[in-house]
Amino acid sequence: MTTRSTHRQTFAGAYVDAPAIHRERLSAQQITGRSCCWCSGNPDPRFPVPILRDDALFACAPCAGMYGVPAVEAS
């Protein structure tokens, strides 16, 4: 019998009920990480949203909690 690892890695497709992010619909502030990629609120660098290549998208704390974005250490 094989046991599953308890370590869980979150991928972009694993967000819970998160609205789709379309680059062409984002503002310049959202694309450059200066506002939340979902609500245009204040982004938190602890909650990166690695969906789009070459763009630094971040979620605000409320959206991160609502959509299951894992926190990382801010540098």
PyMOL commands that set and color helices and strands:
alter all, ss='L'
color gray80, all
select helices_A, chain A and resi 12-14+23-25+28-31+61-67
alter helices_A, ss='H'
color red, helices_A
deselect
rebuild
show_as cartoon
